[in-house]
Amino acid sequence: MEEREKRNDKKMGPSPKLEKELLIRWIVDALWRTLVHYGYWLKEVEYQYGMDVALEMEKEVGETSLAIQLRRVAKLLNIELQNGMPAALYRLEGKELEELLDTLCLNWLANDGIWFQAVEKKFGILDAKRCNDTCWIRFSPYEAYRIKTLLDLPKQGGLEALKKALQLRLYARINKQEIVEEKSDSFVFRMIDCRVQASRRLKGLEDYPCKSIGIVEYRTFAGTIDSRIQTECLGCPPDPPRPDWYCAWRFSLR
């Protein structure tokens, strides 16, 4: 009986080449599924208990899960870890690390754009904008919370904390931005060069009307850094274009 089963397995199994190819693709797909499953958990916890609770829980879950996954993969592939991170990263020069970070940020933006175009192609621009706005409503406070954790910013760090946090957004490695000091209780943040809008202009397209979501995006980002911060839009498409910036926002402390 056992011999017959072994013969059947051998007969029905794929060729060694196909089996290896399938295993490799399955390995990458397993990483893919894990990321998506992680996202579903975060979304559901946020739906059930609210964003504040979800962010607090995700911090603990994320750190624990990442540490476990890195240790297991590192042990199997004989990858050296340093401070819980791949040691190879510590051997890179600063310029190389910045290039890697820029690549990851560009990949993030490409991912966002591919989703937008896919929805637009199937359901139209209005539905794509609706999906995009909903994603940003969730992502902006999440990104602020991750930066707050990364920099170990105080709970109510004021405008100085917000200035630091704005420098670590993924957009900060893609677009050109500046901070203009005003009073002791306010400053203006300007997007001097926007990769998305600049690309549209090169194609002869109108600016993407991002003001509605920008108001929510920057308000939730700033509010996550410090709930006392107020956000005011000074200009953003579809407002009339300005020669020296694409959008501008004033942040002030109550």
Order of alpha helices (4+ residues) and beta strands (2+ residues): alpha-alpha-alpha-beta-beta-alpha-alpha-alpha-alpha-beta-beta-alpha-alpha-beta-beta
